Amino acid sequence: MNSNDLINDIINDKELIQAVLSNKRNKELDYNKINIRPIKIKNDFMYQLTYVYSNKEIHKNLLPKDTVDEIIEHINKNFKQAQMYCINNDYQILVNKKGKANVLKKKATKKTVNISHNRKKKYILEEDVPCDFLQYLGVMNEKGNVKKQKRDKFRQLNRFLEMVKDVEANFDKNKRIKIIDFGCGKSYLTFALYYYLVKIAKFNVEIVGLDIKKDVIEYCNKVAKELNYENLSFQIGNISDFDEFTEVDMVVTLHACDIATDMALFKAICWNSKVILSVPCCQHELNTQIKNDLLSPMLKHGIIKERLSSLATDSIRANLLEIIGYKTQILEFIETEHTPKNLLIRAVKYKGEIDKFLIDEYKQFKKFLNASPYLEKLLVENNIIK
């Protein structure tokens, strides 16, 4: 059996499952072997060649004709062996010292695999499955297809729900879970939160969205009523004035501007909330405070100082939460190309002992920056920390 004809038939008849070109005979080659597999990119059937170096891999996607030419050239010049796993049979091509290729035919040993290169991501809110609030808010059409201009919003909602799912074990399914969304705005995330916890996770919840814009609140209440979302309501008001509940299980605050985020975190702490999810915004407070001669090469540039201030502010918030008994993470909420305000602070109430080292570490960091954080001020004034 001629090896060139065999390669041509295997590739063009789409018989190949996997191939490996190895046992290098051209010592000048930088790569050591080539792995080959079929892939489907959109509607094009192609082959991916992975060139394996000692410390890296390089991928190249080729059409079938070009793949045939590439494999034949490598067998003729560069490698002594080709192992080809196919649907009906396996083949081993061995090249002797004179350059002659011999073919060994064996029984097939591998099963076919999904070759789609752009497989659909599995979301909590599934694509192509109609969802009432997503349809009402214009993210989906009546068939459940996500609208092109709303795809970023759809991903953002699912990313948020993934973070909620990670902490839902902290809630008691035998009691009603109380949740506040401070600065809820148009409430895409509030509706998503209700939908997930009630319709998917089967919790009994009471959710209140709070915002200062009357027209937005009226619209959100209208949507909740028409969707028959019981125990979901929206109110006009400021974070500092809200005192309807004496305890809250979860506080959500997304893009509350500057120290409004600190006020929301403070309220959550006072309620002894089990979970806090906060995406800060416009962290201006430390921008006028930070002062350290060692940081002068950074601080003399306005945009660098602004970004440093934002990162320092959120680091301080996370550390203060840890000091008073929360396990805290700072996570990427949504990709930076969609918004620079992409960090989420997730804090979960911790039942173990607090590491006393955290306090000294925090004080040194604060002193280094010459910072007087607003959240610390609130906690000290209310005797939560000393």
N, C-alpha and C positions, 0 to 999 in steps of 0.2 A: 504494500500500500504506500503510495507516494505521500510524504508528509505535507507537502505544499497543498495538494488536492484535499487532503484530510482537513487541514486548517481552514481552507476556503469553505468546505462544506459545513463544518461545525459552526463557524461564525455566521455565515449567511443563512443557514437553516435555523439559527437561534437555538442550537442544541447545548451550547456551553452553559454550565452552572458556575464553574470556577476554573482558573488555570494559574499555574505557577511556573515561571521560567527561572531556572536556578543553575547552580554549578558553573560559575562564570569561567569562560576560557579567554576572554579578552581582558587582560589584567589592567588595561588602561581605563576601563569603565569605573566611574565614581560610585555607581549604585551596585548592590549585590544581587538583587533579584527583582522580578516584576510579578506582581499579583494582578490578575485580570478577572473582572466580573461584569456581567451584563447589568445595565441600569436603564431606567426609563425616565427621561427628563421631559416633563410636560407630555407631549405626544410622540417624542422621538426615541426610538430604540437605539441605544448606544452601548459602548463598552468603556468601562473605566479601567485604565492602566495605572497601577500604583507602583512607582519606582522607589524601592526601599534602599535607603542609604544607611550608614552606620549610626547616624544621629538625627535623621529626618526622613520624611516621606513626601513625595511629590505626586500629585494626581493629574492625569490627563484623560479627558473624555473624547472618544473617537467614534466616528460612524463605522459600520461593519467593514466596508471596503478598506478604509484606512487601518483598521485593526488587523485585518488579514495581512496587509503589507508590513505592518510593524512587527507582528509575531514572526513572520517568515524571515525578515531581515535579522532579527535577533537570534533566531535558531541557526541561520547560516553564518553569522559572524561572532556572536557574543556569548551564547550559553550552550552548555552541553546537554541540558535536559529540559524538557517541557512536560509537566504533568497536567493533563486536561480532564476534568471531571465533567461528564456530559449526562444528558437525560437518559439515554439508552445504554451507553457504555462509557468506560474510562479508557483513556489512551495515555501511554507514556512514550515520548519521543526521546530517543537517546542518540547523541551525535558522537561518532568515534573519532579517533585521532586524525583520520583522513578527511573528516568533514562530512561523512555519509550519515544520513539520518535513518535510524531504524525505528519502526513503530510497533509497540506492544499493545494489544487490545485486551481489556479486562472487563469484568462485570461491573456495572454501575454501582457506586457506593454512596453517592450523595443525593439528597432530595432537592427539588426545586425550591427556590425562595422568592419572596416578594421583591421585585426589582425596582419598585417605584422609588425614585430619588427624592420626590417631594410628597411624601406621605402626609396625610392629613393629621394635624396635631389633635390629640384628644383633649378637649376642653371640658370644664365642669358644665358650662352653658354650651351645649353642643351646636355645632354648625348644622344647618339644614334640618334642624328640629324646631318647630315653631315654639316660641316662648312669649307669653302674653305681654309682659312689661317691655321686652325688647321690641316687639311689634308696635306697641303703643307709643314708645319713645322714638320710633323711627330708625332703630338699629337693624331690624330685620323686616323683610316683607312678609306677606301672608303665608308664603310657602316655607318660611324659616331660613331663607337665604340672607346672609349678612350683606348689607349694602356696602359697596366699595368705599364710599366716603366715610363710613362708620367702622371700618375694620380696626383702626387703632383703638377706638373706644371699646370695641368688642374684646380685644386682647387685654386692655386695661381692666375691664370688669372681671375677666377670668383670672388675671394675675392677682387681683384683690381677693377673690374668693378662694384661691389657692392658699393665701396667707390666713384667711379665716378658717379654712378647713384644718390647717395645721394646729390650731389652738382650740378647736371646738370641744376637745376632751375635757377642758376646764369647766364646761357648763354642765349643770345638772338637768337631765331630761325630765326629772320629776317635778320641776318647778318652772314658773314662768321666768324667762330670761329678759332682763331689762337692758335696753341698749339706747344710747344717745349718740346721734350724729350731729356734732357741732359744725355749723357752717355748711349745711347740706347742699346749698345751691340747687341746681336742677335735679339732684338726687338720683342720678343714674346708679351710683354705688349703693345708696340706701335701698332702692328697689331691688337691686341685685342681692344685697344682704338678706332682705326679707325673703325673697324667692328661694335662695339657697337654704337658709336655716329652717324655713317652714315647709317648703314643698319638696326639698331634696333630703335634708338632714332630719326632718320631722321634729324640730324643737317647737316648744310653745314660747313665743316671744312677744314682747311689747317694745316697739321701736318708735322713738320720737326723733324727728329731724328738726333742727333749729336753724333759722337764718333770719337776717334783718330785712330781707326784701319781701314786701307784702305780696306782690304779684307772683313771685316764685312760689311762696308758701301756698297761696290760693290754688295755683295750678297743680302742685304736688298733692294737695288734699283731694283735688278733683280726680286725679289719676288713681290714687289709692282707693277712692270710693268706687270708681267705675270698674276697677280690677277686682273689687271685693277683697282687698287686702285688709283683713281685720287686725286690729291692734297695731296698725301703722298710721301714725298721724304726724302732722307738721305744724310747727308753731313759729310765730314771729318773736324774736327776742335776742338779747345779748348773752354770751356765754356766762359772764359774771353774775347775771341776774337770775339765771335758771335755778330754781330750787324746788321743782315739783316732786322729785324723788329724794329719799333719804339714803338710798343705796342703788348702785347701778353695776350691772355685771360687766358691760363692755362700753368703752367710750371710743368713738371714732371721730377723728378730726382731720380733715383733708384741706390743705392749703389755707388754714387759718393764718392770717397775716401777722408776722412779727411776734410780739408778745401775746397775741391772742392764742397762739399755740401753747404758751406757758400757762395761760389761764385755764385752757381746756385740760392740760395735764394735771394742773393743781386740783381742779374739780374732780377728776378721775381718782386722784390720790385720796382726796377727802372722802369719797364714796367707797374707798377700798376696792376699786374695780378689779375684777379678775384679769381682764385683758384690756390693753390700750393699743390702738392702731392710729398712728399720727404721721401725716405727711406735712412737714413744716413748709412755710413759705415766707419769703421776704425777711430773712433773718438780719435785720438792721441793727439790733441792739448793741452787739459787740463791736460793730464797725467803728464806732466813735470811742470805744474803750480800749481796744487792744493796743498795747504799747510795750515794746521790748526791743532794745537796741540790737540784739542778736537777729531779730526778724526784719530789721530795716531793709535789707535787699529785697524782701518780698513786699513789705508794707508800703514802700514808696510807689508801688504800682497799684492804681485804684482797683482794677478788675481782679488782681491777685488778692488784694486785701479783702475785697468783697467775698470772694470764694472761700478764703481762709476763715473769715468771720462766720460764714454759713456753716462750714464744717465744724468749727470750734463750738458754735452754739448748739448744734445737734449732739455733739460729743458730750457736752456738759449736761444736756437734758438726759441723755442715756445714762450717764454716770450718776446723776442725782436719783434717777429711778432705781438704779441698782442699790444705792446706799439705803433707800427706804424699803427695800425688799422685793424688787422686781428682777426677773431675768430678762435682759434686754438685748435685742438685736437691731442693727441698722441694715436694712435690706434695700435692694434696688426695686423700686415699685414699677417703673415703666422705662423703656429704653430712652437713652438720653437724646436721641434724634427727635423724639416727640415732645419732650419737655425737659428743661434742666432741673426742674423741681421733682427729682425722681427718687429721693430717699424716703423710706418709710421706717419709722421707729415702731417696733413691735415689742411690747412689754407684757409679761405674764407674771402674775403674783406668785411669789416664791415662798414656800413654807419652811425652808431650812434656815440655818443661821447665816447672818450677814457677815461677809468678810470685812473685818475692821480695817484692813489695809486699804480698802476702797476709799475711805474718808481721807486718809493722809495723801493718797494718790491724787484725789480730786483737788484737795487744797493746794498742792504743789502746782498742779496744772493751771488752776485758776490764778494763782500768784504769778506764774510765768507769763500769762497773757494780760495781767493787770485787769482782770474781768470781775464785774459784780453782777452776776446773772439775776434776772427778774424772778425766775422760778425759785431760786434759792431764797430770795427775799421773801417770797410768799410762804415758803415752807418754814422759815425761821420765825416770821411774824405770827404764825399759827401754831408754834411749838411742835412742829412735826419733826424738825431736826434742830440741832443746836449749833 
